[in-house]
Amino acid sequence: MTTLDDVAALGRREQGLAVVSTVRADGTIAASLVNAGVMDDPFSGARVLAFVTYGRVKMANLRQRPQIAATFRAGWQYATVEGRAELIGPDDSAPGVDAERLRLLLREVFVAAGGTHDDWPEYDRVMAEQRRALVLVHPTRIYGS
């Protein structure tokens, strides 16, 4: 596995589930399970790994130390994407991203991670209420078996 498209194909076999690892202030690793997918960066057009999060600790870790690893697995195959995370959300502004653009980006990331929804207005409401952010991972290394 050497490309993000290979990672995406593997991830789809397990509903986009990935373990993401971030670095705590004390240098130890914090891991959590997310749904992630591959999409085009909305600014540069480059392929990135993306997921939606609201974890207070995970977001604080990524703001201070944006290094991240995300590992997908299906059976005995795995693929890991290492890179630098970019947060975009209500507490992490980005040029040209207003509330409406954020709402649409959160949907785009959700769909890239394999999600579907029967009630998009409800999805939007929950994302706003929970102050969810999207995480774009710009890969520096991709590997697996």
Rosetta blueprint (number, residue, H / E / L):
1 M L
2 T L
3 T L
4 L H
5 D H
6 D H
7 V H
8 A H
9 A H
10 L H
11 G H
12 R H
13 R L
14 E L
15 Q L
16 G L
17 L E
18 A E
19 V E
20 V E
21 S E
22 T E
23 V E
24 R L
25 A L
26 D L
27 G L
28 T L
29 I E
30 A E
31 A E
32 S E
33 L E
34 V E
35 N E
36 A E
37 G E
38 V E
39 M E
40 D E
41 D L
42 P L
43 F L
44 S L
45 G L
46 A L
47 R E
48 V E
49 L E
50 A E
51 F E
52 V E
53 T E
54 Y L
55 G L
56 R H
57 V H
58 K H
59 M H
60 A H
61 N H
62 L H
63 R H
64 Q H
65 R L
66 P L
67 Q E
68 I E
69 A E
70 A E
71 T E
72 F E
73 R E
74 A E
75 G L
76 W L
77 Q E
78 Y E
79 A E
80 T E
81 V E
82 E E
83 G E
84 R E
85 A E
86 E E
87 L E
88 I E
89 G E
90 P L
91 D L
92 D E
93 S L
94 A L
95 P L
96 G L
97 V L
98 D L
99 A H
100 E H
101 R H
102 L H
103 R H
104 L H
105 L H
106 L H
107 R H
108 E H
109 V H
110 F H
111 V H
112 A H
113 A L
114 G L
115 G L
116 T L
117 H L
118 D L
119 D L
120 W H
121 P H
122 E H
123 Y H
124 D H
125 R H
126 V H
127 M H
128 A H
129 E H
130 Q L
131 R L
132 R L
133 A E
134 L E
135 V E
136 L E
137 V E
138 H E
139 P E
140 T E
141 R E
142 I E
143 Y E
144 G E
145 S L
